[in-house]
């Protein structure tokens, strides 16, 4: 395996994880979305 192919596989895995997280996050109510932002925590 070359460095390029390893980087490609890593990129593909990270992209898929990000897409799954995004889909989950968009299915949540606004209050929950804000709990997953760096500055949006609600007490």
Secondary structure, 3 states (H helix, E strand, C coil): CCHHHHHHHHHHHHHHHHHHHHHHHHCCCHHHHHCCCCCCCCC
